[in-house]
Structures are given as C-alpha cells and as structure tokens.
Amino acid sequence: MARALDLNAVRSEFPILGREVNGKPLVYLDNAASAQTPDAVLDSMSNQAQTAYANVHRGLHTLANETTEAYEGARGKIRQFLNAESDENIIFTKGGTEAMNLVANGIVDMIEPGDEIVLSVMEHHSNIVPWHFLRERHGAVLKWVPVLDDGSLDMEALQAAVGPKTKLVSLTHMSNVLGTKVDAKRATEIAHAVDAYILIDGCQSGVHLDIDVQDIGCDFYVLTGHKIYGPTGIGALYGRVAALEALRPYQGGGEMIEIVEQDRVTYNVPPHKFEAGTPPILQAIGFGAAIDWLSAFDMDAVRAHETKLLEKATAELSAVNGIRLHGTATGKGPVISFSVEGVHPHDIAQLLDRYGVAIRAGHHCAQPLMTHLGVSATARASFALYNTEEEVDVFIEALNKARGMLL
Ligand SMILES: Cc1ncc(COP(=O)(O)O)c(C=O)c1O
C-alpha cells in the first residue's frame, strides 16, 4: 500500500528541516535548486560504505560483487522509474549537466556545418552551452523556440522551427524558472517527423511528473539525483538503444572498453561504453534509494499537496503590491518566479534569509529566458513534498516585511 503523506512524519526524516537560520525556523523553498535528502537515502549510502564497499565490476571477491549488485540494482530502479525498456538504456552520469554534455559529444561526428539544433528560450544553460560548443566548433546553427505570454512553449513555433536540417531538438520537460511543463510526447512526434533526435531535460520534472520514456518516445531523457531527494554528483541519461549505439563515447578509460591494444581500441556495450572510470558508486546507490523513498508515497497525494502550496503561494503573492509573476501556464509545476517592482531580487533573497526563508534569486542559469522576459534576474520559491502551508504564510509575511524595508 502506498505511504500516506503525513507531513510531520515526513519532516522528521529530514533533520535539517528542524534547524534554525538567523534565529528563525528554517523555511526551505529552494527545492528546484536542490531538494533536501531524507535519512533513508543517507543511511543507504552509509550502510553500503560500512558493510559492503569496494569498486564495482572489477572484483572476484565478495565485497566487489555485493557493491556491483547494489550499483546495478540502482540502475534497475532508475529504469523502472522512467519505464525504460531495459537497464542497458540507463547511463549513470555525475548529474544533468554531464548527461547533456555526453550527448553533445556523442553526436559530434554527425554534425555538418549548417545542421540545426532546436532549443527553447527557457532552457537551463546546461541544455544550451553544450550545443553552443557544436555551433562554435562544428558550424551547427541554434534555432530558438519562444514561450507564450503565460510561459508555455509555443508549439506552433516549435513545429515551424523543425525542418530537414534539424539534427536534434532539446527541450526541458519542466522549466526551472517558470514551472511550465512541456508536452514531450508531442515535441517528440514533431522531431521524429523529420528524423531528428530529441532530448528531454527532466532535471525538474523527474520529481514532479510520472515519466514514461517509452510512451514519450524520446531518444534521450535526463535526470539528476539532487532534485529528487537524492545526493549530488549523480544523474542518469536514458537513451534508446539505437540512439546510444550511434553515439560515440564521451570519455575514455577503464570499464568502457572491450579491447585495448597499442594500435586499436574497441568499446564495451552501452551503458558501460559511457561510464569510463570508477563511477560515483555510493551516490548511485543513494539515487536508487531516493527513487524507492519517493515512489513509496501515494503520488496523487504528493502532487495534490504541492499544487495546493503553489496555488496558495500564487494567490497570496498576487495580492502583494508591485509583484510580477513569471509563468502562469495551466498545470505548471510548483515553482514560482517573481519580481518586485523597484527591488533587486538579490536584496529580497538576502532579507528573506534573515527571517529563515531560503529562496533563490538570480538568472537561474537561464539567461536567454531572462532576456525574453526583459529582466536580469528573478526571485524564485520552489516547493517540495515536505513544505507546509504555514511555511507559505511565513514566506509571504517575510516578503511583505522585506518589501517594506526596501521601498
Ligand atoms: C532544467 C535543468 N536542467 C539541468 C540542470 C542541471 O542539472 P545538474 O545540476 O544536475 O547538472 C538543472 C539544475 O538546476 C535544471 O534545473
């Protein structure tokens, strides 16, 4: 039976949520940057390290075998979480950024000058800069799809941007600034109609959406551990078999090879072909534990709770004088970006910190979106399943006080 969302019980599994900041109880609303990590995840890593730790894949001794089993078990959990075809479709990376770089490096031989890569203006820099490398070094052309006034992706513009020269479409599944969700399945149909690859950046959506990569049909899907209650230093790239086979390996080293001689090298099969060197073993195990921990909940209750927090915060923020909300698309994820007239977002975040409230301010690694919105930065509050309605009240109260001090 699914676990009920009892907030007191859940919060007790995150000792950090009980601490004070500047003499006030912590209100942690920076979950879109990194969510906090429950005891179950930390315990999974320390238990592994204390009882069965060695390098993976290499040993013929018990500890090596047990560690390999746990590491490969984590891969199986990610596969299940994404509903991927098989464990071979899942590559561990050190995060979302490395997954995107792996694909950009992997397709380099397929890029001719003038080939097009289609992106949206709301992408995170990690889903922009690797493609800029292909522009700078290989003559690829970046084509940009705008967002509509409510922050939703302009699907007609996407359709118009994709054409015979498109090699890859790379889109976020959920914006880290606007909370906008993208219809990844429709985007995949559009990309595949011209035989282009499509990558979906699920770094934000992983924790908020039910993901089925086979249903979406995408070639690549990216996850990162630290936004799904897992540790940092770990992420995953899903690739369809044909897409992975076509990619050239990203890094060279141990484990990713089949044969190495003085004048030739042949490569291991995916996923090992893309996991050179000793991987982040404990982090992968922690990532698997985070997936287990999250998946145990009644996810409808989790989604409903996060939506309630979003709606409450949106309504209360809208009532604050001089507020501009960025991103109001229907069904958006629990992320609110906002500007306060006449006040720099950094000042708001710093003053909120005095009241124990942690929000983020800046360009959120999304400068093309900032340009599109006509701002240099925004303030952002983002919710996780452990946040409470009382915390929303504290946030709004602190914001009103901060505004009063700054204006
Ligand atoms: C939408 C999106 N893509 C990619 C990333 C990068 O992920 P990572 O920090 O795991 O490299 C982030 C992180 O903020 C993100 O929000």
The ligand as an SDF file (V2000), in Angstrom:
LIG
                    3D

 16 16  0  0  0  0  0  0  0  0999 V2000
   16.1290   22.3100  -16.0070 C   0  0  0  0  0  0  0  0  0  0  0  0
   17.5030   21.9540  -15.5280 C   0  0  0  0  0  0  0  0  0  0  0  0
   18.3390   21.3170  -16.3610 N   0  0  0  0  0  0  0  0  0  0  0  0
   19.5750   20.9700  -15.9830 C   0  0  0  0  0  0  0  0  0  0  0  0
   20.0610   21.2660  -14.7270 C   0  0  0  0  0  0  0  0  0  0  0  0
   21.4670   20.8730  -14.3720 C   0  0  0  0  0  0  0  0  0  0  0  0
   21.4740   19.7550  -13.5730 O   0  0  0  0  0  0  0  0  0  0  0  0
   22.7570   19.3940  -12.6400 P   0  0  0  0  0  0  0  0  0  0  0  0
   22.7890   20.4190  -11.5680 O   0  0  0  0  0  0  0  0  0  0  0  0
   22.4320   18.0510  -12.1270 O   0  0  0  0  0  0  0  0  0  0  0  0
   23.9400   19.3910  -13.5030 O   0  0  0  0  0  0  0  0  0  0  0  0
   19.2360   21.9400  -13.8370 C   0  0  0  0  0  0  0  0  0  0  0  0
   19.7470   22.3060  -12.4910 C   0  0  0  0  0  0  0  0  0  0  0  0
   19.4320   23.3530  -11.9650 O   0  0  0  0  0  0  0  0  0  0  0  0
   17.9210   22.2850  -14.2490 C   0  0  0  0  0  0  0  0  0  0  0  0
   17.0880   22.9370  -13.4210 O   0  0  0  0  0  0  0  0  0  0  0  0
  1  2  1  0
  2  3  1  0
  2 15  2  0
  3  4  2  0
  4  5  1  0
  5  6  1  0
  5 12  2  0
  6  7  1  0
  7  8  1  0
  8  9  2  0
  8 10  1  0
  8 11  1  0
 12 13  1  0
 12 15  1  0
 13 14  2  0
 15 16  1  0
M  END
$$$$
